[in-house]
Amino acid sequence: MGERLVDDEEVAGSIPAPPTWGLFFTLFFLAAGVGQSQRVWVTSREGFITVIDPEKQKVVHQIKVGSPLHRAAFTPDGRYFLVTDEGAHFCLVVGVRSGKVLARIPTGKAPGNVAVSPDSLRAWVTCAGDGTVTEIDLVRLKPVNQVAVGSVPRIPAVTPDGRQLVVACEGSNWVFVLSDTGDRLSVPVGKAPYDIALSPNGTYAFTNCRGSDEVFAIRLPKGTVEAQTKVGKRPWLLCVLGQKLAVTNFDEGTLTILSQPNLQTLATIPVGRQPRMPVPTPNGRFLYILNAGSNDVTIVDVERAVSVGTIAVGQRPHRGCVTRDGRWLIVGNQDEGTVSVIRLPDGKEVSRLPVGKGVMAVEAEP
């Protein structure tokens, strides 16, 4: 469908060389990111992987996998798009250039979320069905290890140095820390921890506990709880904003902003109904809150800690992202099977594109 995506093994040398000054300006603008498509990839429960070009406001590629898909992540080097296939118990490796499935890597049962090492050499997939994490070698495209971490593992995160994997285990009420030395820690926290967010330098891991309305700060690599605090009802997802931490409170319709790492409450901001994902701009100045219950997005000025606007979107906005150039906000409308393409900074929805019902991941190319 749509535009041709070049093969993963193709090289730029096949493109005729422009004149000297043309080459200079071409390289200059490529380095600046000018004129390049800022594509976004979307997964759905219907089994579609859809690639959209916000600038052109169109779907440029789509493949049907055939199983319920879950979360996804790009490798930092931009080579692969990794997608968990929850129904078939695989992690799909899709070539970003070719748009083709290059490998189906077996995992544990009901794979859900995926994290990738900073060097793009390894990936870890959490498997809620059997309480394990599958480690994948991204050079050989094969599973190399399976580790029992706890009941119902949810969001994983890898520290910036690639030395620790941190996993929230919702059913065990702990956070599991796996070090590259082989050390394993189970850190008790509140009830039903779900998300993991890391401080910018990777010395702290934060988790939200949906069952006890708390956020915990864990010092790494020791695995000690250094702070905990109450937030709003049913804290849903986390977002690191420099030295601040934001959490959406699903049952309360608010956003709490905390300090790092001591978790002092800096502000509580009313947003829409049933807020889910907080989506930051690349510079961290604004936060877009996807409100599943009111079918809109609340715009929050982070420095002033106030709501400055609302954008109407489709039914039950669930996941979203801002493109790396900061020009487009893409919102996945879960029940409608579409994404809203929103121009920034004016916040105007310019199009709504079909991607398959049950939108599960919305990821901007690195």
C-alpha positions as CSV (number, residue, x, y, z in Angstrom):
1,M,0.0,0.0,0.0
2,G,1.2,3.5,-0.7
3,E,4.8,4.6,-1.3
4,R,7.6,2.2,-1.8
5,L,9.9,1.6,1.2
6,V,13.5,0.8,0.1
7,D,14.9,-2.5,1.1
8,D,16.9,-2.8,4.3
9,E,20.0,-3.8,2.4
10,E,19.8,-1.0,-0.2
11,V,22.5,1.7,0.0
12,A,22.3,5.4,-0.7
13,G,25.1,5.0,-3.3
14,S,22.6,4.0,-5.9
15,I,21.3,7.7,-5.9
16,P,23.0,9.8,-8.6
17,A,25.4,12.4,-7.0
18,P,24.2,16.0,-7.2
19,P,26.5,18.9,-8.1
20,T,29.0,20.0,-5.4
21,W,26.9,22.8,-4.0
22,G,23.8,20.7,-4.3
23,L,25.4,18.0,-2.3
24,F,26.5,20.6,0.3
25,F,23.0,21.9,0.8
26,T,21.5,18.4,0.7
27,L,23.7,17.2,3.5
28,F,23.1,20.4,5.4
29,F,19.3,20.1,5.3
30,L,19.4,16.3,6.0
31,A,21.5,17.0,9.1
32,A,19.1,19.7,10.2
33,G,16.1,17.3,9.6
34,V,14.5,19.7,7.1
35,G,12.4,18.1,4.4
36,Q,12.5,14.6,5.9
37,S,9.3,12.7,6.5
38,Q,8.6,12.3,10.2
39,R,6.8,9.0,10.0
40,V,4.8,7.3,12.7
41,W,4.1,3.6,13.1
42,V,0.8,2.3,14.7
43,T,-0.2,-1.2,15.9
44,S,-3.8,-2.4,16.4
45,R,-5.6,-5.4,17.9
46,E,-6.9,-6.1,14.4
47,G,-3.4,-7.1,13.5
48,F,-2.4,-4.2,11.4
49,I,1.0,-2.4,11.4
50,T,0.3,1.0,9.8
51,V,2.8,3.7,8.8
52,I,1.6,7.2,8.4
53,D,3.2,10.4,7.1
54,P,1.8,13.3,9.1
55,E,3.1,15.9,6.6
56,K,1.2,14.3,3.7
57,Q,-1.7,13.3,6.0
58,K,-1.8,9.8,4.5
59,V,-1.2,6.1,5.2
60,V,2.0,5.3,3.3
61,H,2.3,1.6,4.2
62,Q,0.3,-1.1,5.9
63,I,0.8,-4.8,6.6
64,K,-1.7,-7.3,8.1
65,V,-0.1,-9.7,10.5
66,G,-3.3,-11.5,11.6
67,S,-3.0,-11.7,15.3
68,P,-3.8,-9.3,18.1
69,L,-0.9,-7.0,18.4
70,H,0.2,-5.2,21.5
71,R,3.0,-2.7,22.2
72,A,6.0,-1.8,20.1
73,A,9.3,0.0,20.1
74,F,12.0,1.1,17.6
75,T,15.6,0.2,18.0
76,P,17.5,3.4,18.8
77,D,19.5,3.0,15.5
78,G,16.2,3.2,13.6
79,R,16.8,-0.2,11.9
80,Y,14.0,-2.3,13.3
81,F,10.4,-1.9,14.6
82,L,9.7,-4.5,17.2
83,V,6.0,-5.5,17.8
84,T,4.6,-8.0,20.3
85,D,2.2,-10.5,18.8
86,E,0.1,-11.3,21.9
87,G,-2.1,-14.0,20.3
88,A,0.7,-16.0,18.6
89,H,3.4,-15.5,21.4
90,F,6.0,-13.9,19.1
91,C,7.9,-10.7,18.8
92,L,7.8,-9.5,15.2
93,V,10.9,-7.7,13.8
94,V,10.0,-5.4,11.0
95,G,12.6,-3.7,8.8
96,V,12.0,0.1,9.0
97,R,13.3,0.6,5.4
98,S,11.6,-2.3,3.8
99,G,8.4,-2.3,5.9
100,K,8.5,-6.2,5.9
101,V,8.4,-8.7,8.7
102,L,12.0,-10.0,8.9
103,A,11.6,-12.4,11.8
104,R,9.1,-13.9,14.1
105,I,10.9,-14.6,17.4
106,P,9.2,-16.9,19.9
107,T,8.6,-15.5,23.4
108,G,6.8,-16.5,26.6
109,K,3.0,-16.5,26.8
110,A,1.1,-13.3,26.0
111,P,3.9,-10.9,25.2
112,G,3.0,-7.4,25.9
113,N,5.7,-4.7,26.2
114,V,9.2,-4.4,24.8
115,A,12.3,-2.4,25.7
116,V,15.5,-2.1,23.7
117,S,19.1,-1.6,24.8
118,P,20.7,1.8,24.0
119,D,23.2,0.1,21.6
120,S,20.3,-1.6,19.7
121,L,21.8,-5.1,20.2
122,R,19.3,-6.5,22.7
123,A,15.6,-6.4,23.4
124,W,13.5,-7.7,26.3
125,V,9.8,-8.6,26.0
126,T,7.6,-8.9,29.1
127,C,5.2,-11.9,29.0
128,A,2.2,-11.5,31.3
129,G,0.9,-15.0,30.6
130,D,3.8,-16.8,32.3
131,G,5.6,-14.2,34.4
132,T,8.7,-14.1,32.3
133,V,10.9,-11.8,30.2
134,T,12.3,-13.0,26.9
135,E,15.7,-11.6,26.0
136,I,16.4,-11.3,22.2
137,D,19.7,-11.0,20.4
138,L,19.0,-8.3,17.7
139,V,22.1,-9.3,15.7
140,R,21.1,-12.9,15.2
141,L,17.4,-12.2,15.6
142,K,17.0,-15.1,18.1
143,P,15.8,-15.5,21.7
144,V,18.8,-16.1,24.0
145,N,17.3,-16.1,27.5
146,Q,14.0,-16.3,29.4
147,V,13.9,-15.1,33.0
148,A,11.2,-15.5,35.6
149,V,10.5,-12.1,37.0
150,G,7.1,-12.2,38.8
151,S,3.4,-12.4,38.2
152,V,2.0,-10.3,35.3
153,P,5.0,-8.3,34.3
154,R,4.1,-5.0,32.6
155,I,6.3,-2.1,31.5
156,P,10.0,-2.7,31.2
157,A,12.8,-0.1,31.0
158,V,16.5,-0.2,30.3
159,T,18.9,2.2,32.1
160,P,20.9,4.6,29.8
161,D,24.1,2.6,30.3
162,G,22.3,-0.6,29.3
163,R,23.3,-2.4,32.6
164,Q,20.0,-2.8,34.3
165,L,16.6,-4.0,33.1
166,V,13.7,-2.8,35.4
167,V,10.2,-4.4,35.2
168,A,7.0,-3.6,37.0
169,C,5.3,-6.9,38.1
170,E,1.6,-6.0,38.6
171,G,0.6,-9.3,40.1
172,S,3.5,-9.7,42.5
173,N,3.5,-6.1,43.9
174,W,7.2,-5.7,43.2
175,V,9.7,-4.2,40.8
176,F,12.2,-6.7,39.4
177,V,15.7,-5.5,38.6
178,L,18.0,-7.6,36.4
179,S,21.7,-6.5,36.1
180,D,24.1,-7.4,33.4
181,T,26.2,-9.1,36.1
182,G,23.4,-11.5,36.6
183,D,22.2,-10.0,39.9
184,R,18.5,-10.1,40.4
185,L,16.4,-8.1,42.9
186,S,12.7,-8.1,43.7
187,V,11.8,-4.7,45.3
188,P,8.5,-4.6,47.2
189,V,6.3,-1.6,46.4
190,G,2.6,-0.9,46.6
191,K,-0.4,-2.7,45.0
192,A,-0.4,-3.4,41.2
193,P,2.7,-1.5,39.9
194,Y,2.4,-0.9,36.2
195,D,4.7,1.6,34.5
196,I,8.4,2.2,34.8
197,A,10.1,5.6,34.2
198,L,13.8,6.3,34.7
199,S,15.5,9.5,35.8
200,P,17.6,11.1,33.1
201,N,20.8,9.7,34.4
202,G,19.3,6.3,35.2
203,T,20.0,6.4,38.9
204,Y,16.3,6.2,39.9
205,A,13.4,4.1,38.7
206,F,9.9,5.3,39.3
207,T,6.7,3.1,39.3
208,N,3.0,3.9,39.7
209,C,0.9,1.5,41.8
210,R,-2.6,1.5,40.4
211,G,-4.0,-0.5,43.3
212,S,-2.7,1.7,46.2
213,D,-2.7,5.1,44.5
214,E,1.1,5.6,45.1
215,V,4.3,6.3,43.3
216,F,7.7,4.9,44.4
217,A,11.3,6.0,43.8
218,I,13.8,3.2,43.7
219,R,17.6,3.8,43.8
220,L,19.6,1.9,41.2
221,P,21.5,-0.4,41.2
222,K,20.9,-1.1,44.9
223,G,17.2,-1.5,44.5
224,T,16.3,0.5,47.7
225,V,13.0,2.4,48.0
226,E,14.1,6.0,48.7
227,A,10.7,7.7,48.5
228,Q,7.0,7.0,48.1
229,T,4.0,9.2,47.9
230,K,0.2,9.2,47.5
231,V,-1.1,10.6,44.3
232,G,-4.6,10.6,42.7
233,K,-7.0,7.7,42.3
234,R,-5.7,4.9,40.1
235,P,-2.5,6.4,38.7
236,W,-2.3,5.3,35.1
237,L,1.0,6.1,33.4
238,L,4.2,8.1,34.1
239,C,6.3,10.6,32.2
240,V,9.7,12.1,33.1
241,L,10.1,15.8,32.4
242,G,13.7,16.7,33.2
243,Q,13.8,16.8,37.0
244,K,10.0,16.4,37.3
245,L,7.8,13.4,37.1
246,A,4.2,13.5,35.8
247,V,1.5,10.9,36.5
248,T,-2.1,10.7,35.1
249,N,-4.8,9.8,37.7
250,F,-7.4,7.8,35.7
251,D,-10.3,7.7,38.2
252,E,-9.8,11.3,39.3
253,G,-9.4,13.2,36.1
254,T,-6.2,14.9,37.2
255,L,-2.5,15.1,36.5
256,T,0.0,15.1,39.4
257,I,3.5,16.7,38.9
258,L,6.1,15.5,41.3
259,S,9.8,16.4,42.0
260,Q,12.6,14.0,41.5
261,P,13.7,11.9,43.3
262,N,12.0,12.9,46.6
263,L,8.5,12.8,45.0
264,Q,7.2,16.0,46.5
265,T,3.9,17.1,45.0
266,L,4.4,20.3,42.9
267,A,1.0,20.6,41.4
268,T,-2.3,18.7,40.8
269,I,-3.9,19.8,37.5
270,P,-7.5,19.1,36.4
271,V,-7.6,17.5,33.0
272,G,-10.3,15.5,31.1
273,R,-12.1,12.3,32.1
274,Q,-10.1,9.1,32.5
275,P,-6.7,10.4,31.5
276,R,-4.4,7.8,30.2
277,M,-1.1,8.6,28.4
278,P,0.9,11.8,29.0
279,V,2.7,12.7,25.8
280,P,5.6,15.3,26.1
281,T,7.0,17.6,23.4
282,P,10.7,17.0,22.6
283,N,11.7,20.1,24.6
284,G,9.4,19.1,27.6
285,R,7.6,22.5,27.6
286,F,4.2,21.0,27.0
287,L,2.4,17.8,27.9
288,Y,-0.5,16.4,26.0
289,I,-2.9,14.3,28.2
290,L,-5.0,11.7,26.3
291,N,-8.4,11.6,28.0
292,A,-10.2,8.3,27.2
293,G,-13.4,9.2,28.9
294,S,-14.0,12.7,27.3
295,N,-12.5,12.0,23.9
296,D,-10.1,14.9,24.0
297,V,-6.6,16.0,24.7
298,T,-5.7,18.4,27.5
299,I,-2.7,20.7,26.8
300,V,-0.6,21.3,29.9
301,D,2.1,24.0,30.2
302,V,4.7,22.2,32.3
303,E,6.6,25.2,33.7
304,R,3.4,27.0,34.7
305,A,1.7,23.8,35.8
306,V,-1.7,24.8,34.2
307,S,-4.0,23.6,31.5
308,V,-3.9,25.9,28.5
309,G,-6.3,24.2,26.1
310,T,-8.2,21.2,24.9
311,I,-8.3,19.3,21.5
312,A,-11.2,17.2,20.5
313,V,-10.2,13.8,19.0
314,G,-11.8,10.4,18.2
315,Q,-13.3,7.8,20.5
316,R,-11.3,6.7,23.5
317,P,-7.8,8.1,22.8
318,H,-5.3,5.6,24.2
319,R,-1.7,6.0,22.9
320,G,0.1,8.8,21.1
321,C,3.4,10.5,20.3
322,V,4.9,13.8,19.2
323,T,7.2,13.5,16.1
324,R,10.9,14.2,16.8
325,D,10.7,17.6,15.0
326,G,7.9,18.6,17.4
327,R,5.5,19.5,14.6
328,W,2.9,16.8,14.9
329,L,0.9,15.1,17.6
330,I,-0.5,11.7,16.7
331,V,-3.3,10.3,18.8
332,G,-4.5,6.7,18.6
333,N,-8.3,6.5,19.0
334,Q,-8.7,3.0,20.3
335,D,-12.4,2.3,19.8
336,E,-12.6,4.1,16.5
337,G,-9.6,2.5,14.8
338,T,-8.1,5.8,13.7
339,V,-5.4,8.2,14.5
340,S,-5.9,12.0,14.8
341,V,-3.1,14.0,13.1
342,I,-2.7,17.2,15.0
343,R,-0.6,20.1,13.8
344,L,1.6,21.8,16.4
345,P,1.8,24.2,18.0
346,D,-1.7,25.5,17.1
347,G,-3.3,22.1,18.0
348,K,-5.5,21.8,15.0
349,E,-6.6,18.3,13.9
350,V,-5.9,18.3,10.2
351,S,-6.9,14.7,9.4
352,R,-8.1,11.4,10.8
353,L,-6.6,8.2,9.3
354,P,-7.8,4.5,9.5
355,V,-5.3,2.2,11.2
356,G,-7.5,-0.7,12.6
357,K,-9.5,-0.9,15.7
358,G,-7.9,-1.4,19.1
359,V,-5.0,1.0,18.7
360,M,-2.2,-0.3,21.0
361,A,1.0,1.5,20.1
362,V,1.8,4.8,18.4
363,E,5.5,5.4,17.9
364,A,7.5,8.0,16.1
365,E,10.6,7.0,14.1
366,P,13.8,7.9,15.9
